Amino acid sequence: MPTVKTIAFVEPSFYGVSFARVAYGQGHRVIAIVSSEDNPKKYGYEGIYHDLIVADIRDEQSLYQAITDSPYAGKLDALIPATDYASHLTAKVAERLGLRGVPYEAALKSRNKDLAREAYAEHGVPSAAFRKVTSFDEAAAAAAEIGYPVVLKPTNCASSQHVFFIHNEVELRKSFEAIVEFKVTYMDFKVREDYLIEQYLQGPEFSVELFLQQGEAIFAAVTEKLTTPLPYFVETFHTLPSPSYTERQDDIIRVAVEALKAIGLTDGPSHVEVKLTSSGPRIIEVNGRPGGDNISSDLLVLAFGVDVFEATVNYYLDQPVAIEKKHDRAASIAYVTAERDGVLERLEGIDDVLQHPKVIRSHVSAVPGDNVAKAKSSDDRLAYFIVAGDTPQEAKQLALTLLQQVKVVYRNQEAVIA
């Protein structure tokens, strides 16, 4: 019988629920450190944990004190961040407890896009020209220096929240007025009052799903991503492995690994977003955790039989990591979005699509009567479905064909998903 370990996860949510599920399935004692006792129900991990510890996950000392005051003081075998926002705090607490984890400075750079961009520049990693700004005047000067169009974004948020594509100073002023009013993001984390003006990178977008050991990639796969039309950047479609630009995938992976090393991430899982520009791959951002949007929980499993969450749990426990491909197929996920604001009457055709024999899993979050909006962040997506295929082209084409069969019908008017 394998030895039962005690593993604490800080605020399992979204992709992090898969961590709890894997550890629980391995027979380990799973402790969830949460900001509210309602979170297991809210995020969908009821029944796959053994105990809860309540703490302010936004505060390092609160996390540390909650653990040291609990029955698990000195008994944890691993402390794993299960949400992006607390990853750097979890890393610091793990260091204080003498547990294995991502170095605090690396986790901090991964969470803060300005620190990451500075590290890429210092180490010569291809990235976007950028300036950190705190005022409109600074933003206008930075945009003029970099050259329009530019991107304005927060330094410590996710899911395309308040990311603006800007053509001129008039648009910049309007967008800056909006971004400074954005004070609190997911899980009540404060939005920093430093912002980035970045060069707009043109080209197809990808993510690289990686697992490193001592700076070497023991697993790598490239995911093709489709996003909403500008001026927004919401991800609406993923295919793994990528069916496109396969001859450039080694370059894409190489630059992704360079970015990870630049910020100090040399071990464990990561999800690196890249654009393939006319001058080669350039880094959009690095995440020191498994990819979300069902890439790690579903697409990697369907395409390759790879469970990155199991590998990550074993890494944190300092146990052998096995992450080889078991088969070679492909999978796609398609998200339904509205093309304009309005009140939802129904998602026409969605039932037929979800009953298609090749749809593996699906979820519909929008219901009739909901106010729906043209997607400005991931929160605005209405539904998704996942398909598998023998090749990337087959999986992508099937998902696109099914997506075209779904229409967003508004009260008093109909619009077709393009």
N, C-alpha and C positions, 0 to 999 in steps of 0.2 A: 504493500500500500504506500502511495506517495505521502510524504510528510505534509501535514496540514499547516499552512502558513496563515498568518493574520495580516491582511492587506487593507489599508485604508485608502479610499478614493475621495479626493476633494471635489465635492459638488458634481456627481455624475449628471450629465445632461447632454442631449443631442448625441454626438459621436461617443461621448464618454459612457453612455449606458452600456455600450458593447463591452467595455472594460469590466463592469460589474458582472455582466452575464457570463463572460469567459471565466473570471476568477471563481464565481459561484459554481459554475459547471465543473471546474477543476477540483472542487471540494474544499477550497480554501474558506477561511472565515473572512467575510466581507464586511467592512465597516464603512459606512458612508458619512462623511463629514459635510454637513449641510447648513445652509442659512435658515432653513425652515423645515419643520417636520412634515410639511405638505409636499415637499419636493419629490419623494418617490412616486407619488401619484401624479404629480404635475409632469414629470419627465419620463414616466413609464418604466420604473424599475422596482415596482412593488413585487415582493416575493423573491427577489434575488439579492438580498442583503440580510445580514444577521443582526446588525445594530446600527443605530444612528448616534452621531455626536453633533450637537448644534454649536455653531461658531459663526463669527463674522468672517466670512471667507475673504473679505476685502482687506483684512488686517492681519499681518504676519503674527503679531503677538497673541491675538485672539486665537488663531489657529494653533499655535504652539501651546498656549495655556490650556485650551480645550483638550488637547491630546494628553498633556502631562497630568491633567486633573482627572482623566478618564480611567476606567479599569484596564486600559491598554497601554498605559505608560510603561515604557521600557519593553513592551511586548510586540510592537509592530515589526513585521519583517519587511514591509514596503509601504511607502507613502507615494501615491501616484496622482498627478493632476488629471482630472477628468472633465475639465472645462478650460478653454483657452485663458480666460480672464484671470484665473488664479494660478496659472502655471509658474510664474516667477515667484510668487509667495510660497507656493508648495515647495519649490526647489530650495528656497531659503530655509524653510522649516525642516526639510529633509536633511539639509546640511547640519543644522543645529542638533538633530536627533541622531546623527551619524548613520543615516540611511543612504542607500545608493540613489542617485538621481541625476538630472541634468544640472550642470553647473549654473549657479544663480545668475551670473553675468550673461551667460548664453541665453537663458530663459528670458531675462530682462530685455535683451536685444531682439529676441524673437517676438516679444509682445509689443515692442515699441518701434514703429516703422522708421522713425528718424534715426534711432541708434543703429538699426540694421543697415540703413542706407550709408551711414557714416562708416560702418565696418566694411561694407562692400567697396566703398571708395578707397579706404585705406589699404585693402588687400587686392585691388585691381580686378574685382569681380564685375563683369558687365552688368550695368544696372541703368536706371534712369537718372538724368540730371535732376537735381532737387535743391530746394532751400527750405529750411525750417523757419516758420514765420509765426508771429503772435498778433499782428495787427493788419488791417487792410493796406496801409501804406507799405508795409514790408512785403505783403503778398503781391501788390501791384508792381513793386520794384523787381521782385523775384520773377514774376511772369514776364515782364519786359526783357529781363536778362536771358531767361531760358528760351522765350519765344512761344507765342501762341500757336496752336492750342495747348493748354496745360490741364493738369488734373489737380484739384484741391481735395484733400482728404484729412480726416483726423489721424492722429499718430497711434492711437491705441484701441481702435475699434475693429469690427469684423462685419461680414455679411453685406459688404458694399454700403453700409450705413453712411449717409451723408458724404458720398463720393461724387464729385461734380466734374463734368467735362466742360471746359470753358474756352470760348473763342476770343473774348475781348474783355476790356476792363469793365464795361457795363455789366456783363454777365458775372464777372469776378466779384463786383461789389454786391450784387444780389445774392450770390452764393455764399460770400463771406458773412453777410448779415445772417443768413440761415445757419451756417455752421457754428457761429459763436453762441447761438441759442440752444444748441445741442449739448446738454449738460450731463446727462446720465445715459449709459448704454445698458446692455443686458446685465441682469443680476445686480443692478444698482451700482455698478462700477462707474466712477466718475470719469468723464471724458476730459482728457488733458487739454489745457488751453494753449498748446503748441500744435500747429498744423503744418501740413506739407504742401508745397507747390512742387509738382513734378512734371517733367517732360512727358508728353503723351507718346507712348510707344505704339507704333503701328505694326500689325502682324497677327497671325493666328495665335491663339492662346492654348497653353497646355499646363498640366500640373505633373509633377514627378513624385511618385509614391516611393519612398526610400526607407531602407533600414541600414544603418551604419554600424560597423564595429571597428573601433580604433581608427576612424576616419575613412574606412573602406566600405564601399557599398556591397553588402552581401545580398541585397535584393533591390531591384529598381524596375519600375514600370512607368510608362508615359501615358497620361490620360489626355485625350483631346477634349477641349471645352468650347461650347458655344455660349454666347452671351446676348443679352438684349441689345437692340440697336442703340447707338448713342442718342442722347447724352448719358445713358445709364450703363452700368456694368454688371448687371445681375446675371449670374450663371444659370442657364436654363437647360443645359444638355451636356452630358459627359459620356464618352465612349472609352473603354479600357479593354485592351491596349489601343492606342491611337491608330486609326486607319490612315492617317495623313502624315506626310513628311517623314516617313519611316527612315529615310536615308539620313535624316538629321537628328535622330533620337539619341545617338551617342553624344553628340555635341550638347543637346539639351540636358542630358543627365550629368555630363561633366560640369557644366556651369552651375547646375543645382548643387552638386557636391561641393564645389568651390565656395558657394554662398554659405552653406552650412558650416564649413570649416572657418570661414571668415568671422562668423559670430560665435564660434566655439562649440558648435554642436557636432560631436564626433561619434556619438553612440546613440542607438535607439531609433525610433521611427520619426519620419518627417514628411511633410507635404509642402512642396515648393512650387510656387506658381511662376510661370515663365512665358514670355512672348518671344516668338521667333521673328525678329525684325530683319530688314534687308542687310543689316550689319552683323547678324547672328543672334543667338539666344541672349535675352536680357532678363534679369530677375525682376519680377513684380513684388513678391514677398515670400517670406519663409515662415512656416509654422512647424514648431518642434513637437509634433504629435501626429497621429494618423489622420488622413484626410477625412473631412466630413462630407456632407451631402450624399451619404450612403456609398461613397467611393470605397471606403475601407470595409464597411460592414457588409456590403453586398457585391459590388462590382469585382473587387479583388478575389472574393470567394468564388463567384460564378466563373470568372475568367481563368483563374489559376489555382483555385483551391487553397489560397493563402489566407491565413488568419493572422493579421498583423497585431491584433489585440492579444492573442495568446503569446505571440513572440515578445510583445512589450511587457506583459506581466512577468514572463520568465526573465527578461532582461533586468527588471527592477528587483527581482528576487535573486539575481546573480546565478541563475540556472542556465543550462545550455539553451541556445536559441536555434530553433529549426524553422526556416522560412523558405523552403524550396517550393517551386511550382510543382503541383501534382498533376495538372493537365494544362492544355493550351487552347483556350476558347476565348470568348469575348462577351462583353455585356455593356448595355447602355441604360442610362436613366434620362427620362424626359420630364420636364416640368411644364405644367400648364400655367400660362400667365394671361392677364388681361391686357388688351391693347389700348384701353382707355379707362378713365374713371367712370363709375356708375354703380347701380344696384344690381346684384346678380339675380337673374331669374332662374337659370339652370346651366349646367355644363352639358350641353347636348352631345350625345355620342359617347359620354364617358363610361356608361355602364357596359356598352358593347366592347369598348377598348379594354376595360379592366377584366372582362370575361374571356379575352383572347387567350387561347391555349399557351401562347409563348410569353405572356405577362407573368413574371415570377412573383412580384410583390407590388403593391400600390398603396397609395394613401390619398384621400381627398380631405382637405382642410376647410374648403369653402362650402357654405350652405346657402340655399336660396334666401334672399333678403340681406345678405352681407353686402356692405359697401366694399367694392373692390377697386383697385387702382392700377394704373400702368406701373409695372414693377420698377421700383426705385431701390429696393433692397430685397434680400432673400425672404423677408417676412411677407412680401406681397405675392408670393407664388401660391397658386390655388390648389394644385394637386400634382402628383407624380406617379410614374409607373416605371418598372424596371423589366428589361427583356434580356435574354441571352441568345447568343448565336455561335456558330462554329468559327466565324471569322469576324474581325472588327467591322468590315464593310457590311456584312449581313446584319449584325446587331444594330448598327447605326441606321441603316436604311429601314429596317423594321420599325424602330422607335420613331423615326421621322414620319413614316407612313401612318402609323397609329396616331401620332400627335396631330396630324393634319385632319383627322376625323373628329377631333374635339372642337366644338364651337362654344365660345363664351356668349351666352344669350343674356342680354341685359333687359331689364324691365322696359318695355315699350320700344326696344331697338335691339337688333342682333348684330354681333360683330364676329368675324371669323379669326381664329388664331392663325397667324401666318407662319 
